[in-house]
Amino acid sequence: MFVYHPLAESTRRRLLDGGIDPDWLAMLVRTAVAEDLMGGVDVTSTATIAAEHRSTATFGARDDGVVAGLPVVAAVIDTVCGHEASEIVLSATDGDAVGAGTALASVTAPTRLLLTAERTALNFLCHLSGVATSTRRWVDALEGTRAVVRDTRKTTPGLRPLEKYAVRCGGGVNHRMGLSDMALVKDNHVAAAGGVSAAYRRVRALEASIPVEIEVDSLEGLREAIEAGADEVLIDNFPLDDMRAAVALRDRLAPEVLLEASGGLTLASARAVAETGVDHIAVGELTHSAPVLDVGLDLADAVEPVEPAGATEA
């Protein structure tokens, strides 16, 4: 049976600093490693590498981007290799813009275990860095405007806390984490409740203090949402001229209400949308379509090779 190890205190602190629950992440890492092992062992590493063999390896960026997930890598190494038998040194910080060839972290550990941990660590690091990189592109496109880019609930099941953490690393802002920390009244809710005002009243009757955002698809709907008492209004699939009109209407009726643009937005149109005066731009692709950042693990140094038990000369 494969032995999983507890997280080092330094790893726990790094995770907490990033707003990630260490106990939840430890469980997630164990699940990911168990998925890789499939109830058995790492056949290749066990067959070719002696248990005593130790190596130093480097996680390095192979493309330009923004790094996110290094504390998660540390958690994988702790879990698989054991923090008492391994050492990880981070040479970059989550949120850093890095170039191809940049060393992100080095690890010294038993080689067998290091290679068992490799793919799980890279799966997390490449994906989260891809989310951060994609987010930074939107942040850069909006620079100098009042608008900020926000994520959505279009996340990979089971990975939402990490993907939303990666958005923050890229400079974006998180929308609601789930269904209970904020009400977002969408078209289906409005239809089922019998109208915008009725939906708003029912939300307030259940939860008096949480923020309420209402989705609308017309200027008339925006007026109704503002008059109902919405804290935020999601203007969905508005042309640019209608966005400008929506901002002007909001400014006249209730300047404190936040406007969020959504629907069919692209990086190419981001600046024009921001310049209409909206407060937030909702971008689902930050989490559901971000390409991975290419990161690799390369053995940099090793002790003299040791024959694995049972090995014979050819």
PAMI-426554 format. One record per residue (C-alpha): residue number from 1; residue in three letters; x, y, z. Coordinates in steps of 0.05 Angstrom, whole numbers. Each point is the difference from the previous one (the first is absolute). Example, Ala and Ser with C-alpha at 12.3 -4.5 7.8 and 13.67 -1.06 7.14 Angstrom:
2
ATOM   nr  rest       X       Y       Z
ATOM    1   Ala     246     -90     156
ATOM    2   Ser      27      69     -13
! end
This chain:
314
ATOM   nr  rest       X       Y       Z
ATOM    1   Met       0       0       0
ATOM    2   Phe      26      69     -18
ATOM    3   Val      17      43      60
ATOM    4   Tyr     -25      72      -1
ATOM    5   His      36      51      43
ATOM    6   Pro     -26      62      37
ATOM    7   Leu      14      70     -24
ATOM    8   Ala      59      38      28
ATOM    9   Glu     -18      60      43
ATOM   10   Ser      34      46     -50
ATOM   11   Thr     -45     -28     -55
ATOM   12   Arg     -62      10      42
ATOM   13   Arg      19      72      12
ATOM   14   Arg      11      13     -74
ATOM   15   Leu     -69     -28     -16
ATOM   16   Leu     -34      39      55
ATOM   17   Asp      33      64     -25
ATOM   18   Gly     -32     -14     -68
ATOM   19   Gly     -69     -12      30
ATOM   20   Ile       3     -75     -12
ATOM   21   Asp     -22     -50      54
ATOM   22   Pro      61     -46      11
ATOM   23   Asp     -42     -59      24
ATOM   24   Trp     -45       4     -60
ATOM   25   Leu      59       5     -47
ATOM   26   Ala      35     -59      34
ATOM   27   Met     -62     -42     -14
ATOM   28   Leu      -2      24     -72
ATOM   29   Val      73     -17     -11
ATOM   30   Arg      -9     -70      29
ATOM   31   Thr     -59     -11     -46
ATOM   32   Ala      40      23     -61
ATOM   33   Val      60     -44      17
ATOM   34   Ala     -45     -60      14
ATOM   35   Glu     -32      11     -68
ATOM   36   Asp      69      -5     -32
ATOM   37   Leu      21     -62      39
ATOM   38   Met     -66     -36     -12
ATOM   39   Gly       9     -42      63
ATOM   40   Gly      69     -24     -20
ATOM   41   Val      70      28      -5
ATOM   42   Asp      38      44     -48
ATOM   43   Val      24     -60     -40
ATOM   44   Thr      52      37     -42
ATOM   45   Ser      33      37      57
ATOM   46   Thr      -1     -60      47
ATOM   47   Ala      31     -45     -54
ATOM   48   Thr      55      47     -23
ATOM   49   Ile      21      40      62
ATOM   50   Ala      26     -25      67
ATOM   51   Ala     -37      22      62
ATOM   52   Glu      63      34      27
ATOM   53   His      11      41     -62
ATOM   54   Arg      -8      76      10
ATOM   55   Ser      -2      56     -51
ATOM   56   Thr      -8      74      -6
ATOM   57   Ala     -49      24     -53
ATOM   58   Thr     -23      68     -24
ATOM   59   Phe     -70      23     -20
ATOM   60   Gly      11      48     -57
ATOM   61   Ala     -44      43     -44
ATOM   62   Arg       5     -18     -74
ATOM   63   Asp     -42      59     -23
ATOM   64   Asp     -15      71      23
ATOM   65   Gly     -57       8      49
ATOM   66   Val     -23      13      71
ATOM   67   Val      15     -54      52
ATOM   68   Ala     -53     -26      49
ATOM   69   Gly       0     -64      41
ATOM   70   Leu      69      -4      31
ATOM   71   Pro     -28     -12      70
ATOM   72   Val     -41     -56     -31
ATOM   73   Val      63     -31     -29
ATOM   74   Ala      31       3      70
ATOM   75   Ala     -62     -36      26
ATOM   76   Val       8     -55     -52
ATOM   77   Ile      73     -10      17
ATOM   78   Asp     -15      -2      75
ATOM   79   Thr     -56     -50     -11
ATOM   80   Val      38     -48     -45
ATOM   81   Cys      72       8      21
ATOM   82   Gly      -9      21      73
ATOM   83   His      26      67      23
ATOM   84   Glu      52     -32      45
ATOM   85   Ala      31     -37     -59
ATOM   86   Ser      -5      57     -50
ATOM   87   Glu      16      73      -9
ATOM   88   Ile     -35      49     -45
ATOM   89   Val      27      70     -15
ATOM   90   Leu     -47      49     -35
ATOM   91   Ser      38      48     -46
ATOM   92   Ala     -63      36     -24
ATOM   93   Thr     -63      25      32
ATOM   94   Asp     -71     -11     -22
ATOM   95   Gly     -22      60     -41
ATOM   96   Asp      70      10     -30
ATOM   97   Ala       5      12     -74
ATOM   98   Val      53     -50     -24
ATOM   99   Gly      36     -13     -65
ATOM  100   Ala      16     -64     -36
ATOM  101   Gly      59     -33      35
ATOM  102   Thr     -16      29      69
ATOM  103   Ala      12     -48      58
ATOM  104   Leu     -62      -1      45
ATOM  105   Ala      21     -49      54
ATOM  106   Ser      51     -54      15
ATOM  107   Val     -13     -64      37
ATOM  108   Thr      48     -50      31
ATOM  109   Ala     -33     -66      18
ATOM  110   Pro       1     -76     -10
ATOM  111   Thr       0      -7     -75
ATOM  112   Arg     -55     -53      -3
ATOM  113   Leu     -48      42      40
ATOM  114   Leu      19      64     -36
ATOM  115   Leu     -18     -30     -67
ATOM  116   Thr     -64     -29      29
ATOM  117   Ala     -19      71      22
ATOM  118   Glu      22      33     -66
ATOM  119   Arg     -63      -5     -41
ATOM  120   Thr     -48      18      56
ATOM  121   Ala      42      61      18
ATOM  122   Leu       5      22     -73
ATOM  123   Asn     -74     -11     -13
ATOM  124   Phe     -16      50      55
ATOM  125   Leu      56      49     -16
ATOM  126   Cys     -11       3     -75
ATOM  127   His     -75       8       5
ATOM  128   Leu       0      52      55
ATOM  129   Ser      56      39     -34
ATOM  130   Gly     -41      -2     -64
ATOM  131   Val     -59      31      37
ATOM  132   Ala      44      54      30
ATOM  133   Thr      32      14     -68
ATOM  134   Ser     -67       7     -34
ATOM  135   Thr     -26      45      55
ATOM  136   Arg      61      46      -4
ATOM  137   Arg     -14      11     -74
ATOM  138   Trp     -69      26      17
ATOM  139   Val      27      42      57
ATOM  140   Asp      51      32     -46
ATOM  141   Ala     -54      14     -52
ATOM  142   Leu     -42      37      52
ATOM  143   Glu      57      40      30
ATOM  144   Gly     -18      73      10
ATOM  145   Thr     -75     -11       0
ATOM  146   Arg     -46      -8      60
ATOM  147   Ala     -19     -70     -21
ATOM  148   Val      28     -64      32
ATOM  149   Val      -4     -70     -27
ATOM  150   Arg     -39     -51      41
ATOM  151   Asp      -5     -75      -4
ATOM  152   Thr     -64     -43       0
ATOM  153   Arg     -23     -67      27
ATOM  154   Lys      22     -33     -65
ATOM  155   Thr      54     -38      35
ATOM  156   Thr      26     -71       0
ATOM  157   Pro     -41     -41      51
ATOM  158   Gly      43      -9      62
ATOM  159   Leu      51      53     -19
ATOM  160   Arg     -39      65      11
ATOM  161   Pro      41      26      59
ATOM  162   Leu      65     -11     -38
ATOM  163   Glu     -25      30     -66
ATOM  164   Lys     -28      61      35
ATOM  165   Tyr      66       6      38
ATOM  166   Ala      36      -1     -68
ATOM  167   Val     -46      56     -25
ATOM  168   Arg      23      42      60
ATOM  169   Cys      72     -16     -17
ATOM  170   Gly     -12      27     -69
ATOM  171   Gly     -28      65      28
ATOM  172   Gly     -74     -15     -11
ATOM  173   Val     -57       2      51
ATOM  174   Asn     -43     -57      24
ATOM  175   His     -75       1      -8
ATOM  176   Arg     -40     -43      48
ATOM  177   Met      32     -64      21
ATOM  178   Gly     -65     -39      -1
ATOM  179   Leu     -75       3       4
ATOM  180   Ser      -6      22      73
ATOM  181   Asp      46      60       7
ATOM  182   Met     -36      45     -50
ATOM  183   Ala     -66      -1     -38
ATOM  184   Leu       3       5     -75
ATOM  185   Val     -70       5     -28
ATOM  186   Lys       2     -24     -72
ATOM  187   Asp     -52      -4     -54
ATOM  188   Asn     -26     -68      22
ATOM  189   His      -9      25      72
ATOM  190   Val     -37      61     -26
ATOM  191   Ala     -46     -44     -43
ATOM  192   Ala     -14     -48      57
ATOM  193   Ala     -12      55      52
ATOM  194   Gly     -45      41     -44
ATOM  195   Gly      44      60     -13
ATOM  196   Val      62      38      23
ATOM  197   Ser     -32      34      59
ATOM  198   Ala     -33     -63      25
ATOM  199   Ala      66     -39      -5
ATOM  200   Tyr      37      55      38
ATOM  201   Arg     -52       1      56
ATOM  202   Arg       3     -75       8
ATOM  203   Val      76       0       5
ATOM  204   Arg      -3      55      52
ATOM  205   Ala     -53     -38      39
ATOM  206   Leu      47     -59       5
ATOM  207   Glu      67      36       9
ATOM  208   Ala      -3      72      23
ATOM  209   Ser      73      18      -4
ATOM  210   Ile      35     -35     -57
ATOM  211   Pro      15      39     -65
ATOM  212   Val     -51      -8     -55
ATOM  213   Glu      17       4     -74
ATOM  214   Ile     -54      -2     -53
ATOM  215   Glu      12     -19     -73
ATOM  216   Val     -36      42     -53
ATOM  217   Asp       0       1     -75
ATOM  218   Ser     -30      69     -13
ATOM  219   Leu       2      72      26
ATOM  220   Glu     -71      -9      25
ATOM  221   Gly      23     -60      40
ATOM  222   Leu      58      40      28
ATOM  223   Arg     -48      54      25
ATOM  224   Glu     -44     -52      32
ATOM  225   Ala      59     -34      34
ATOM  226   Ile      26      66      28
ATOM  227   Glu     -69      20      25
ATOM  228   Ala      -9     -69      31
ATOM  229   Gly      63      12      42
ATOM  230   Ala      55     -41     -33
ATOM  231   Asp      71      11      24
ATOM  232   Glu      28     -20     -67
ATOM  233   Val     -29      -9     -69
ATOM  234   Leu      27     -48     -52
ATOM  235   Ile     -12      29     -69
ATOM  236   Asp       1     -60     -46
ATOM  237   Asn      18       4     -74
ATOM  238   Phe      -8      76      -5
ATOM  239   Pro      29      34     -62
ATOM  240   Leu      50      54      17
ATOM  241   Asp     -50      57     -11
ATOM  242   Asp     -49     -33      47
ATOM  243   Met      56     -10      51
ATOM  244   Arg      13      75      -2
ATOM  245   Ala     -74      14       8
ATOM  246   Ala      -3     -49      58
ATOM  247   Val      57      35      35
ATOM  248   Ala     -34      68     -10
ATOM  249   Leu     -66     -27      27
ATOM  250   Arg      34     -31      60
ATOM  251   Asp      37      65      14
ATOM  252   Arg     -65      39       0
ATOM  253   Leu     -41     -49      42
ATOM  254   Ala      49     -32      48
ATOM  255   Pro      75      13      -9
ATOM  256   Glu      16     -50      56
ATOM  257   Val     -27     -59     -40
ATOM  258   Leu      55     -39     -35
ATOM  259   Leu      -6     -21     -72
ATOM  260   Glu      30     -64     -27
ATOM  261   Ala       6     -14     -74
ATOM  262   Ser      -6     -72     -24
ATOM  263   Gly     -13     -41     -62
ATOM  264   Gly      43     -11     -61
ATOM  265   Leu      57      43      25
ATOM  266   Thr      69      -9     -30
ATOM  267   Leu      69      25      17
ATOM  268   Ala      -1      41     -64
ATOM  269   Ser     -63      37      22
ATOM  270   Ala      18       4      74
ATOM  271   Arg      27      72      -2
ATOM  272   Ala     -60      27     -38
ATOM  273   Val     -47     -33      49
ATOM  274   Ala      39      28      59
ATOM  275   Glu      -2      70     -29
ATOM  276   Thr     -76       0       2
ATOM  277   Gly       6      10      75
ATOM  278   Val     -21     -69      26
ATOM  279   Asp      30     -22      66
ATOM  280   His      11     -74     -12
ATOM  281   Ile      11     -45     -60
ATOM  282   Ala     -20     -72      10
ATOM  283   Val      45     -49     -37
ATOM  284   Gly     -16     -74       4
ATOM  285   Glu      59     -20     -44
ATOM  286   Leu      49      19      55
ATOM  287   Thr     -15     -67      33
ATOM  288   His     -35     -43     -52
ATOM  289   Ser      45      12     -60
ATOM  290   Ala      68      24      23
ATOM  291   Pro      57     -35     -37
ATOM  292   Val      51     -30      47
ATOM  293   Leu      67      34      10
ATOM  294   Asp      55     -48     -23
ATOM  295   Val      42     -19      61
ATOM  296   Gly      46     -59       5
ATOM  297   Leu      39     -39      53
ATOM  298   Asp      72     -18     -16
ATOM  299   Leu      49     -39      43
ATOM  300   Ala      58      47      12
ATOM  301   Asp      45     -44      43
ATOM  302   Ala       1     -70      27
ATOM  303   Val      43     -45      44
ATOM  304   Glu      38     -58     -31
ATOM  305   Pro     -51     -48     -30
ATOM  306   Val     -20     -58      45
ATOM  307   Glu     -27     -64     -28
ATOM  308   Pro     -72     -12      21
ATOM  309   Ala     -13     -63      40
ATOM  310   Gly      -5     -60     -45
ATOM  311   Ala      36      33     -59
ATOM  312   Thr      48     -43     -41
ATOM  313   Glu      50      17     -54
ATOM  314   Ala     -22     -13     -71
! end
